[in-house]
């Protein structure tokens, strides 16, 4: 056996967790008073009823009148319930606008489309874009494939009704954060494999991609930050049950399982260096490039999961908020 072969067989050592950005570390101390990183299944009801998850009003969604707020209920997947959408249309828009099709986060177990719309509303305002946010069914009450099929059905409706919405069908971007980022990646795979609809890009912010939950970063960040390895197990098991981590998980549930990442829309992908999802996100971006795809990857030094939303005034959050907006402007200019 050669020295190279012996080196390849040795496991890569996992060191201590990377440090949090100092400003974000202070924010985490406050966040930790109300939110543990180690979420367990029995905590799901309390999480859904937490004051931290207050549903925004239409007035808040309008951003002081920048958007007209509309609520629609549209057909869901065949044989499934209808799905709710909230639609934010820029007031005074002239001609068809770009659109963000937004998928909310929450680890597959919490969250709603109104909060998801608020999370992307400032980006939409900066772009002069229409925003459509979908209320997909949550696990564990609705396991895979319910959430992703709801998201795909909402995208089909949005693309088919682009003219009615005042949207340019060639400039729709599917956008998601955390679980919503994973669902956005899954919807991109689904649209490719099912022959449409075509859309301009996928905006994947700290996406939840891999049910196997066994990367070095998932071990490094156990018990730390926001959404650690225990929480990740809770979310994926709610979605997949006993199949989680096994050999037969669909890439439409966990996009990291996809063997073929060719033929997908351009992607913007970001993640913090100090979060559970770091390594699976970096690997996904690398595999997109290896398949000949277009992807822009940002790894924010010292960022914890969801830091831009939880500590928006920090210097790193302000920098991280600009990057996807710049990417969207470049993408939608063509």
N, C-alpha and C positions, 0 to 999 in steps of 0.2 A: 504494500500500500504506500502511495506517495504521500509526501507532506501535504500537498494540495488536497488530496482526497481526505486525509485526516482532518484538515482544517474545515472542509466543507461539511463534515459530519458533526463537528462540534456546534452546539447551540450558541446562538448569539447571546452574549451576556446582556441582561437587562439591568441598567443602572438605576439610580434614584430618580424620582420624577423631576422633570425640568421645572425651573422656578417660574412662579407666576410673575407677570409684570407687576412692579411694586404698587402702582396705582390701582391695578385690578385686585391685588391681594387685599388691599384695604376694603374694596367694595365687597369682596367675598366674605369678609368677616361679618358684614352687615347682612348679606344674603343668607349666610349660614344660620342666622337667628330664626329664620322662618322656613328654610328649605334644606333638607338633608340631601347629600349626594347619593345616598344609598336607599333608593326607593324600593319598597317591597310590595307585593300584590295587595296586601291588606290595607295599604295606604292610599289606594286609588280613589275610593270615595271621598276621602278628606281632601285629596289634591284637587278633585273636580270642584269642590265647594270652597276652596281657599279664597280669601279676599284678594290674594295676588292675581286671581284669574277673573277679575271683574270684567263683564262684557261691555265693550264700548258702545256708547249711544250713537245714533245717526248724526247728531251734532258733532261729536268727536270725529266720526268717520269723514265728515265733509271737509275737515281741515279749514274751518272758518269760511266755508262757502266755496272753496276751490273745486269741490266735487258735488255733483248731484248724486244722491244715494238712492239706489233702487234695490228692492228685494224680489227675487224670482224663485219659483220652485219649478224645476225642470225634470224631464224623465231621467230616471236612474238606469242602471244596467237592466237587461231583460229579466223580468220576474222579481225585481228588487224595488224598494220604495223610491219615491222621488227624492231628489236631492236639493237642498237649499243653496242659493247663490246670493251673495251681496255684490252689487255692481257699482263701482264708483266711476262716473263719467266726468271728465274735465269740463267745467263750465266755460262756455265761450269757444270751445274747440272748433276750428275751421278745417273741414276735410277729415278723412279717415285718420284715426290715431293709432299709434302702436298700442299693444295690450300686454299687461302682465296677468298671467293666469296663476293665481297664488294658492299654495297649499300650506296650511298651517302646521306648526310643530306641536310637540307634546308627547313624543315617545310612543305614538300610536294609541295612547290611553287617555289623554286629556287634550283640551284645546277646542277651538271653534272657529268658524269661518269669519266671524266679525272681528275677532282678535287678529286673525291672520291677515285680514284686509288692512287693519290699522298698522300692522308691522311693515307692510310694503307701501303704504299710502304716500309717504314722503318721497320715496323713489319714483312712484308714478307721477306725483306732482312735478318733480324736477324734469321728468321726461315729457310731460304733456300727454301721458298715456292713460288709457282706460284700464281699470283694475277689476278683475273678476276673481272672487274668492269662493272656494267651494267648501261646503260642509259635508265632509265624508264621514261615514260611520266609524265609530271607535271600537277598538278591541278592549277587553276580551269578549264583550257581548257580540261583537261582529268580527270574527277572525278573518284572516286572509282567505279569499281574495276580495272581501267586501270593500276595504278602504281604497285599494288601488283601482278597482273597477268603478267605484263612484267617481274617482278623480278622472279616469279616462272618459266616462260618460259625460261629465261636465265639460271636458275639453272638446269632445265631439259636438256638443250643443253650442259651445262658444264659437268654434270654427264655422259651424253651419249657419249661425246667426250673426256673423261678423258685420254684415252690411246693416242689419237692424241696430246693432250696437254702435255703429259709427267707427268700426275697427278695420284696419288694414289686415286682411287675413295672412299676408306675407310677413307681418311684423308682430306676431304673437310669440311671447317668451313664457315658457313654463318655469315658475319660480317657487322655491320652497326652502324652508329652514328646518334643520334637524330632521325629525320624522318626515316633515313635508319635503325636505331636500331629497330624502331617499325615495319618497313617492314620486317626486318630479323626475328623478333618474329612471324609475320604473315605468312611468308613463312614456318617457322617451323610447325606452325599449319596446313597450307595447305598441306605440304608434308606428315604429319602424316595422315590427313584425306583422302588424295587422293592416298595413298599407295606408296609414294615415290616422289623423290629419297631419300634414306637414306643418312645422312651426320653425321659428327663426333660431331659437336657442334655448338652453336650459341653464338656469341660475340656481346653483346648488350650494347653499350656505350651511356650513358645518353639517353635512348630510349624514343620516343614519343609514348605512349601506350593508352591513355584514352581520348576520345573525350569529355567526360562530363565536364572536365576542372573546377572541383569544389572541389578539395582537399584543405586541410589547406595550403599546400605549395603554391598552385596556388594563393590563396588569400594573403598570406604573402608577396610574391615576386612581387605583382602588381606594375608596374612602375619601377622595379629594375632589375639590372643585364642585362642578354641577354635573349631574348625570354620570355616575361612576359605573363600574362593571356590574354591581348588583342591580342598579336601576336598569342598565341595558338588558340584563337577563330578564328582568320583570317585563319590560316593554316587548322584547322579542317573543317571550313565552306567551304573553297575552295574545300576540298576533298569530303565532304558529303552533302553540301547544307543544305536545311531545315531539313534534317534528323539528323544533328549533335545534340548530347545530348538527342535524343529521344529514344524510346524503341526498335527500330528495327535495330540498327547498327550492322553490321556483325563483328565478331571477326577477320576476315581477313582484315578489315579496322582498327579496334581498338582492339588490342589483349587483353587489359584489360577486354573486354566484354566476353571473352571465359569462359564458365562455367566449362570446363574440361581441365586442364593443365597436364594431365597424358600422359605418352608415348612420351615425347619430348626429344630431344638431350640435353646433358649437356649444361649449360648456364653460361657464365660470364656476370655479370651485374654490371654497376657502375653508379653513379650519384653524383652530388654535394649536400651538405647540404643546400646551399643557391641558389636553383633554383626551377623553377616551377614544374619540373617533379619529385621532390624528393619522395613525398608520393606515387604516383602511381607506381613508380619503386620499392620501398620497398615492397609495397603490392604485386606486381607481383612476386617478388622473394619469398616472404612468401608463396604465393599460389602454386608456383612450389614445394617447400618443402612439403607443406601439401598434394600435389598430389603424393608424393613419388619420386619426381625428384631430379636431381643433379643441384645445382646452387651455384655459388660463388658471393657474393654481397659485393661491396665496396661503402661506402658513404664517400666522401671526404670532410673533415671539412672546411667550408668556400669556397668551390668551386662553381663558377657560371657555367651556362650552356656552355659547350664547352670550358672550360678553358684550357684544355691541348693543343688544337689547336691554341687558341688565345694568350696564354701566355706560350709558351712551355719551356721557360727558368726558370720559377719560380720553387721553391723547390717542391711545391705540384704537379705541372705538371710533373716534372721529376719522382717523386714517382709514380704518377698515370699511367705514361707510362710504367713502369716496370711490374705492376701487371698483365695486360692482357697477356703480353709476357710470363711471368712465367706460367700462367694458360695454355696458348697454348702449351708450351713445355711439360708440364705434360700430357695434353690431348693427344697430338699427339705422345707421346712416347709409348702409349699402342696400 
